[in-house]
Amino acid sequence: METVPAAAAAAAPDPPARTFSQVVFTDIPYSYPPSRPIICRFTLNSDFQSNPRDWVGIFKVGWSSTRDYHTFVWVEVNHDAQGQEIRQAAFKEYYLPKDETEFYQFCYIDNAGQVRGASTAFCFRNPSEQNMESTTDDDMLVITTQEQVEQSQREKAELQKQLDLMRAENQTLKSSLQSDVGRFKEGNEQREAENAKLLKEMDQLKEHNERLKHSLQLQMKDNDRLKEEMMIQMTKQMELQRQNSTEQEKQSLSLTSSRSSEEKYDRAVMKINQLKEEREELKGKIESQSDEIAKLKGKLRETERELSKTLDSIQLLQVDLQSTNKEKERLSVELQKLQGLKVDVDEMKRENQELCRRLSQQGSLPTSPQTELRGEVHTLSRQLQDAQAKLGAEREETRTARRQAEHLEKEMRDVKEQLKSLARGSEMEERKSSKYEMQLRELNAMLADKDIALEDKERQIMLINQERDELTRENQGLKGDIERLRSLYTNTASPAAEEPSYLQPDIVAGGDAAASRDQQDRPGQPENLYETIDSLLVSQDEPLLVCHHCQESFPGITQQELEQHEQSHRVCPFCTMICDNMEQAVFEDHVYSHEL
């Protein structure tokens, strides 16, 4: 109902005073009852034509614009009206003002937003109060005595003292409230700075935890890699053990000339066993290190939980800070109310001065009505009581705000202590993690040293295997020479003439014992048997078999034995290079290099 004429009222400028006489309100009483509908009557000037968009509004006395209306009703247009006919507008009791201390007036506003008429002032009061506070309009003479005047003056003085006390108390309360507001603002600024600092520390803790997680992941990867390397080393060592076992079996069948190589091999096996023991120790250290890493993970999870708790507390602090800001806004609103109360007190002061002036006039005119003075005193006392109630409420709210600020400061101190303890715990965890990192680096260095030692031992074992192979080839060559010598000796000894039959050996292909017995039975046998054999070999014109790869000659062997010897060589199929001393992997790389 109050928003319909707002556009017209906003568009209209302030009306001139000469248009107020076009509508005249009649029969306006001093007061209306607030709980009943009221009817205002008015007459229109003959020169003024009404419009269906004209309206009558209730304005508070002292209004400055047509937008300041409290309520309004539309004007009923009667086209059959003649001359200055009395018209009326009805207001329902629901939309009437409820303030009994203010004065109002009716105003007629046309469709262009111009004020065409205004009534005299009136108020809204109950009939009982109206009878108590209103004075009669009859020509009644009220006579007061000097004692009543003095008593009213004394009451006025007491009221003035109470008013001064209330003004002083209001001033002290205002100053204390301003100081409390200043301290509260400083506390809020400090809390905001501390919250920003706490958020920064929390970000640093998050970054540190991320670094710890990354370092733990790297350590776990390194441990996995070390485990894989250890497994590879174990498989290699098992292969070496199998090779060594087979080589030991072969060496047990070899000649006594390979005992030195066996001793070397035994020493290599002892070193390998020692390396195994060291590897077991390293495995134990790695397992202990993995246990420590698991403990660190548990501590890291605990730190993350504490961090989440701290984040929750920070969120609670932020909520408390928002509530504190709201409380600060409420205090500012209350401060504005106090300022309005101060304005009311100043108004009361002015009214008191007016009362003093009237009392002074009453002193000069003892015939002034006493009931009016009592009504004003009653109004002033009631206003003083209201002001005291408002001041008491403001004091209680100020105490509540102080208690809340102290509670928030206590919570802030507790959160600071928790953050300090978290910082100390994170520092301890960082020290432990740095210690474990140093231990891991030392273990990695030890593993690297052990790898280098294993490679040295593998090279030594390769050299020992090469020496063993060479000794085996030499032994085979010696065995072949011995067999050839035996066969040549038996061949040369069989055509010897004039030998008694009992001196001939029973078995031509016998062992060394038969050859020695035959040599002892012959009195004319030379002492150097090998020289005789060489002379025999030289004297014979047998062809020498030569290896196509190593170009070595082998007299007295068959073609099959020569083929076996040539097949024993490791020869490159591209460049025909002899690669007997190369490992299988190196030999394959050499062959693949020709294909590239």
Disulfide bonds with the S-S distance in Angstrom:
none
